[in-house]
Amino acid sequence: MLVLFETPAGFALFKVLNEGKLYEVQRLVHLWALESAERDAFLANEATKKWTSSNQVLVEIACTRSSDQLFSAKKAYHVLYKKSIEEDVAHHTTGDYRKLLLPLVSSHRYEGDEVNLTIAKAEAKILHEKISKKAYNDDDLIRILATRSKAQVNATLNHYKDAFGKDINKDLKEDPKDEFLSLLRSAVKCLTRPEKYFAKIVRLSINKHGTDEGALTRVVATRAEIDLKIVADEYQRRDSVPLDRAIVKDTTGDYEKMLLALLGHNDA
């Protein structure tokens, strides 16, 4: 199969893909070729159909996209799958996971920079009280994360740290193996520092015994036109190794070249 696509560096890349041998190359091209809304709809549908409690793709889409981007993804989902994201999330998840994920994917946050410091102070106290009582599935805790603007969430969590002396995600590490707490921490990180979240996903995907191509492909394909350079800078800041060098060390062939192309390497 012959493929032509434009990279962020502005050049065309041709590759012949060998069916059955280069699945991740094909997947990377497929995701890259989709419009962003269709890509998010595709990934969300895939995540619901293959749902496990450790799957964080729905949180990524709900919490790192703007309100307009999430709304566009939900409209694309209607067109592609003849149902809603909310319908599939409600059907395929249960318990606390459904309680968290459904309002996250249903959200339409205010996108302005204005914050209410009185609300931030009050809701930081609410969050601390609920977390101290290990009421991680509390309605108010989920309401704050699922409905407040990102600017307001940041103000609330900054006050949380100032008032209680610890980052909220450290308090949400009571049990590092608890996958619901992991999902909550991911939601917080996606809302406040998405570049750190994606850099961690890339780091974990590369540092595993055998690269987790699925996660690496998803991050590169979805962030290439948005903030992949910032993610790469954060990766290097944290790991003291340039992301392109880490990719070269851990991947090979066409997959490596296409990842580097999307990172903006003209000589890929």
Secondary structure as UniProt FT lines:
FT   STRAND          2..6
FT   TURN            8..9
FT   STRAND          12..16
FT   TURN            19..21
FT   HELIX           23..33
FT   HELIX           36..49
FT   TURN            53..54
FT   HELIX           57..64
FT   HELIX           67..81
FT   HELIX           85..92
FT   HELIX           95..106
FT   HELIX           117..132
FT   TURN            133..134
FT   TURN            136..137
FT   HELIX           139..147
FT   HELIX           150..164
FT   HELIX           168..171
FT   TURN            172..173
FT   TURN            176..177
FT   HELIX           179..192
FT   HELIX           194..207
FT   HELIX           213..223
FT   TURN            224..227
FT   HELIX           228..239
FT   HELIX           243..250
FT   HELIX           253..262
FT   TURN            263..264
FT   TURN            266..267
//
